[in-house]
Amino acid sequence: MDQGGTKFKTLDDAEVSGKRVLIRVDLNVPVKDGRVSDMTRIERVAPTIAELAEKGAKVVVLSHFGRPQGKRVGEMSLAPLADALGKVLGRPVAFAADCIGAPAAAVVGGLEPGGVALLENLRFHPGEEANDTRFAEALAELGELYVNDAFSAAHRAHASLEAITHQLPAFAGRLMQAELEALRGALEEPERPVAAIVGGAKVSTKLELLGNLSGRVDRLVIGGGMANTFLHAAGVNVGRSLCEHDMAETAREITAKAEAQGCRILLPVDAVVASGLEAGNEARTVAIGEVPDDSMILDIGKASVDMLIADLGACKTVVWNGPVGAFEFPPFDAATMGLARWVAEATGKGDLLSVAGGGDTVAALAAAGVIGDFSYVSTAGGAFLEWLEGKELPGVRALAEAAR
């Protein structure tokens, strides 16, 4: 498959029947008292595992969990996840107490075609995060083919993501394939005009993202605390709002760069303000430029939402990272919820390709009840952000090199 100039092989190119297939997934899920409290990541990788099993592969699942720093840490064992994975798959999942060596070989050796085994936490070995060739070779001894279905870890040059692709024929899993196709459609080969909605608290944490997007999109919507810094840089009083005053010159440089590249930056024209987030504080909407000195901007106002919807209505593609207000604290969720529902509706009508990602963004879309209505919602976190920043992801590059 050609991924925006990056070619990689998918399961369509793999003959897996009767073969031992190592599949790297991300099972770094929340676990409390031995029980998984959020099954999202397991549910997302299950289709690839099921497809391999149904095609007669002997499926060997590899994953990390937490940050054990290369040592065996009991509470970071993947053992509790074998049952959870089995329930989602509807088939038993064997567990190996190590991911290399005799314990792993014994469990893998006992697999029949269609069988699935989960190996212990890769990060119990320092060779994983060191991208050590010998550790990759030890993993590769267990399989005949390798599948990467962990886009969320693709920004790491780790042994199970990069070094192993030099040991075995390597393919992208269905989740990896879907993620890369969505990202290609959003920024690499988009239908224009393209808009990006970028929110969050601080400009300083998203400098690379803003710099990359300003050269790729036609409209850049800035909300959340970040918008306050841009407003301040433009000479607007933002009262007691969260604002990085020392980033004013940087905000002006980003604006100038965007305009020079034909990208229009859209900032709020009104704001919902209060004296703080605490319950009981009266919220009211004021025009930008009329924010009281003792108030904080906690959401963008209805006039801003209406303006953005009118502008986004002319777009064909939207990329979203970060809420535009303090959505965790009603009533300061109104703008994020309203925009999310409008984007979802436009997507459903076929007017818009919508791709969103980032922890707070996913939480906001879930609160709005529209996760399933966007074209694609990435749960990849850091990998999604690094892609938005224009960085090359080692796990993706490794698949491309393996396809040559």
N, C-alpha and C positions, 0 to 999 in steps of 0.2 A: 504494500500500500504506500502511496506517495502522500506524505503528511506535510503539505506546505513546503515542499522541497526536501523534506526528511522522509526517506523511504524506510519502512520497517515491515516485518512479516507479522501476520495475524494468525489466528487459529485456522483460518481458511487455507493457509499454506502448510499446515502441519498434519502429518500422518501419525496419530497418537495411539491407535488400537494396539493393545498389548504392551505398550511402552510405559516405562516409569517416567512420569512427568513431574518435575519440580515446579510448583507455582508459588511465586512470591506475592503475598497479599499483605494488607495492613489490618491486623486484628487488634490494634492498640485502642481498645474500647473500654469504657468505664465499667469497672467491676467492684461490687460492694458485697462483702460477706460471701464471696465465692459465686455471686450471681451477676450476670451481665445486665446493666440497667438501661443500655441503649444498644439495640441490635442493628442500627443503620449500616455500619461498615460491614458487618457479617452478611447482611441481606444483599449488599451491593456486590460482594465478590462471589456470592453463592452461584449465580448463573454460569460463570466461567468454570467453576469447579464441577458443577452438575453437567455441563456440556462435555467436559473432558471425561468424566466418569461414564456418561451415557455412550460415549464413543469407544469405550473399552480401555481407557487409560488406567494405569495404576497411579492415583493422584497423591502427590506428596506435598503437603502445605507447609510453607515456610513463612514465619512472621517474627517481628520484634514485639516487645511489650515493655513500655516504660524505659527507664534509663538505669539499668543495673551496673553500668560502668565495667562491663567485661567480667562480672562475677555472678555466681549463682545466688539469686535472692528469692527466697521462697514465695513471697507475696507477688512476685512478678512472673510466676510460672504461667505457662499457657494451658496447663492441665484443665482448669475449669472451662476453657473455651471449646474443648472437644465435644462435650455434650451440646453446648449451645449451637455450634456449627452443625452438628448432626441433626438437631431438631429442624433447623432451617432447610437443610438439604433433604431431609426425610430419609436418611440412610446413616448407618453407624460410622463413626469416625474413630479410628484407632489413635492412640497417643504414644509417642516415644519420649522417654525421659531425657533425651539429648537430641541435638540436631545433627550431630556427626558421630562417627565411630560405631562401635558394636551395638549400643542400644538402638540407634537409629536404623542401622543396617538390618537388625533382626525384625523390626516392625515393618520396614519397607519390603523386606524379603517375604513377609507373610501376606502381602497384598495380592488379591486376585484382580483380574481385569474388572474395572468399575469400582474397585475399593478405594477408600480415602483414608489417609493418615495425616495427623497433625504432629509436627516435630516441636520440640521444646524451644523456648525463646532464643533466637539467634544472638541476641546481645549478651547472653551469658558468656560468650567468648569474645575476647578483645579483638580477635581477627576480623569480626564483622565490621565494626566501625572504622577499623584501620584499613579496610579494603584489601586485606591480606590475601595474596595469591594462594598460599597453602591452605588457608581456611576455605577459600572458594573451591579449591581442588577437592577438599574433603566433602564438601556439599555435593559437588558434581559427581562424585563416585556413587551417589545414591540414585542418580537419575540418568536418563538418556536424552531428554529434551528439557528446556527451561522456558517458563512462561512468566512474564512480569505483568501482574495485574494490580500493582501498588503505585499508582500515579502519586498518591499522597506522600510517598517516601522518595519519589524520583529526583528530588533536589539533593539527595544524599549520595555521595560516592562511597557506598558501602559494598562489602564483598558479595552479598546476596542480590545486589542491584547492578553492580558494574563489573567486578572482576569475574563473576561467574559466567558472564556472556562470552568470555574468551575461552570457556571450557566446554560449553554445550551449544547446540543450535538454539537460538533464542527467538521468542515470539511475544507479541503483545496480547494480553488477555482482553476479553470483551470490555471490561470496565476501563482499562487503559486506552483501548481503541476509541471508546465512546468519548472519553475525556479529551483526547487529542483531536478528535473530529470536531467536538464542540468548540474547543479553543481555536482551532484553525478557522472555523466559520465565524468566530467572534472578532478576531483581530488580524489573522494572517491573510485570509482571503475573504474579507467580509463583504456583504452587500451594503452599500453606502446609501445615505449617510449613517455614520456610526457615532453613538454617544456612549460615554462612560460616566457612571454615577459613582463618585468616590466620597465616602464619609469617614467617620471615625474622629478620634480626639485630636491627634497631633499631625501637623505637617511634617515634622522632623522624622517621623517613623515611615513616611510614605514619599520621601523625596524621589527615590529612584522610580517608583511607580508613576508618580505624576510626570516625571521627566520623560519616561517612555511613552505613556499614553498621549501626552500632548503632541507627540509626533505621529501618532497612529489614528487618532479619532478626530471627528469633525466638531464634536461638542463635548466639553468636559464640565459636568455638573459637580460642584463642590458643596458638601453639606457637613453637618455635624460640627464639632469643635473646630475642625480645619477651616471651615468657612469664616469663622470669627477672625482667624489670623489674616486671611485674605481681605476681609472687610477692613480690619484695622490698618492693613498695609495701604488700603485705598483711602485712608483718612476718615473712616467711619468709626464713631464712638460705639464700643461694644459693652460698655458698662463693666460689670464684674464677671463677665463671661470668661469661660476657659479660652485662653488666647496665648499663643507663643509670641510675645511682643518682639523677642530677639530674632524671630524668623521673618520679620516684615520685608526686609530687603530680598530675601530668598523668594518670598511669595510674589514680589514684583517681578523678579527675574523669570519665574515660572510663567507668569502671565504674559510677559513680553515674548518669551520663547514660543508659547502656544500661539499667540497672535501672528507671529512671524511665519509659523508653519500652517496657518489657515485653520487653526483650532480655536473655537470660541469658548471662553470660560463663562459659565453661568453661575451666578451667586444669588442668594436669597434677596427678595425685594421687601419682605416683611418677616417678622419673627414672633414666636410665642415666648414671652418672658415671664419670669417670676423671681422672687428673692432667693429661691433655692429649690432643691428637689424634694425637701421634706414635705410630708403630707400636711395639707392645710394652707400652704402658700398659694395665694391667688395667682392664677395664670391669666395673662391677657395678651392680645395680639397688637403689635405696634409696627409701624413702617420702619424699615431699615433707616437709620439716621435719627430715629426718635427713641432709641433705647435709653431708659433712665440710668443714671450713674450707679444706682444701688441695685440694679436688676441683672439677671443673667439670661442670655439667649439659650433656650433649651430645646427648641424645635424651630423648623421653618414654618411660616404661616400659610394660610389657604391661598393667598394671592401668589405666593411663590410656587405652590404645588400646581395651581392652574397654569401659571406661566410655563413650568417645566413640562406639563402634560401637552400643552400646545406645541412646544418646541420638539419634544420627543415624538410627537405624532407624525412629524415629517421624516423620522428616522426609520431605518430598516433593521438596525442591529443595536442592542444595548448590552453593555457589560457593567455589572454592579458589584462594588466592593465597599461595604461600610454603610451603616444607617445614617440618615440625615438629621436625626434628633436623638434625644435620650429616650429611646423607645421602650426601655425597661420600666419606665416610670410614667404611666398615663397621667395626664393627657398628652404627654410629650411624645407619644407614639403615633399621633394622628397623621403626620406627613409621611413617615416611613410606610405606615400601613396603606395609606391612600395611593402612594406611588407604586407600591408593590402590587396592589390589586389592579391598578390601571395597566401596568406592564404585563401582568398575567392575562388580563382580558385581551389586550392587543396581541399577545402571543397566541392565545386561543383562536383568534380570528384569522391568524396567518399573516398578520401585518408586521410582525416583529420576530426576530431571533433574539432570545434573551438568555444570557449566561451570567450566573452569579456565583460568588464564592467568598469564603472567609467566615470564621466562626460567628461573629456578631451578625453578619449578613444572613447566614443560614438560620440562626435563631430568630431573626426578625421576620424572615419569610415564613418560617414555621408558625410564628405567632399570628401572622396575617392569613395563614391557611392556604398558601399559594405555592408551596415548594413543588408540588406535582404539576403546576401549571406553567412553569418556566420551561424554556427549551432544554436547559441543563443547569443543575445546581451542583457545584463542586463542593465536596466535603474534604478537599485535599489540604486546606490550610496553607502551610508554608510553601508547598510546591505551587499552589495556585498563585500566591502572591509573587513568588519569584518569576513565574511565567509572565504575570502582568508587568513586572519590572524589566522584562526583555532578556532575562538571564537564560543561559543554556542549562538544561537540567541533565545531570550525569546519567540518570536512569534512562532517559529518552535517547540521549546521544548514544549510549551503549547499544540500545536496540537497533538504532540506525546503522551503526558500524557493523553490527553482527549480520545485517542484511546485505552487506556489500559483497 
